[in-house]
Amino acid sequence: MRRTILLLMGIGACFIATAHAQDVDWQKVDDALGRKPAVTGDVHRYGFPRTDLTVTLDGVTIKPSLALGGWVAFKPAHGGVMAMGDLVLLESEINPVMQKMIESGLEITAVHNHLLGAIPATFYMHVAGHGDPLKIATAIKTALAESKTPMSAPAPAVSPPAIDLDTAKLDQIIGVKGQANGGVYQFSVPRRDPITEQGMQLSPVGPMGVATGVNFQPTGGGKAAITGDFVLTGDEVNPVIIALRSHGISVTALHSHMLDEQPRLFFMHFWANDDAIKLANGVRAALDKTASTKI
């Protein structure tokens, strides 16, 4: 679930020297957001899963880590931070949250669906900001308070749910190592080409939301519900649509998440509930139409 980007703007033609992660008082950011981040390289990514919602689609109760995992990432840059986020909202929450974002000087880079036919319907607001990390964190928390997004950090699971799938076979087919998260087996597949915004490379790509994400939630008997998003250049869009649909995987959304990235990227969301190995082969066939890495 993908996945939009909050980036630091350049100041004229001259950039201030890039900040370092140690220059940011991360404890203050943690306190403002009320949770600890996942840290990868110099990126601090904070999760805002919609654990308050019970969302169903095709008879599947969607786990937060399958398609309801809102997040905000902070990366030190240009004397402050660039921030990007993907917030999961109900329809009634979109405009109140957006208003608070605008009042705080944050940018809205996309609002759209990722799924089709889910009950209740969920929407995804991609946001961006740059500058002082504490101000950005405070603005995000103030905006999210207009929704029913849980603002206390979720308690860690005593024993994580088992992944009742042949994960070794899935790893082999997808071509990268997956990770279990909240009862969902997740893949992050980077592109071979660098992705930049305002002259800055977006890395690491997974935490910054610019790697193809594929999530498998076991549904019994070797089956899985899958969703996520492909990160594509324009010439890859229709070959990937054809590859997915020919393998019984529905395309549920096609749109942008960012405003000024290079190369221009499109994000394609998908859904299926079928034999997990069959679906993995379909995803691999689609990945083969893209400039994606395979280990």
Secondary structure as UniProt FT lines:
FT   TURN            12..13
FT   HELIX           21..23
FT   HELIX           26..33
FT   STRAND          38..40
FT   TURN            41..42
FT   STRAND          43..49
FT   TURN            51..52
FT   STRAND          56..57
FT   TURN            58..59
FT   STRAND          60..61
FT   HELIX           64..67
FT   STRAND          69..77
FT   TURN            78..79
FT   STRAND          80..90
FT   HELIX           91..93
FT   HELIX           94..103
FT   TURN            104..105
FT   STRAND          107..112
FT   STRAND          122..131
FT   HELIX           133..144
FT   TURN            145..148
FT   HELIX           167..174
FT   STRAND          179..181
FT   TURN            182..183
FT   STRAND          184..189
FT   STRAND          196..197
FT   TURN            198..199
FT   STRAND          200..201
FT   TURN            205..209
FT   STRAND          212..220
FT   TURN            221..222
FT   STRAND          223..232
FT   HELIX           234..236
FT   HELIX           237..246
FT   TURN            247..248
FT   STRAND          250..255
FT   STRAND          261..262
FT   STRAND          266..275
FT   HELIX           276..287
FT   TURN            288..291
//
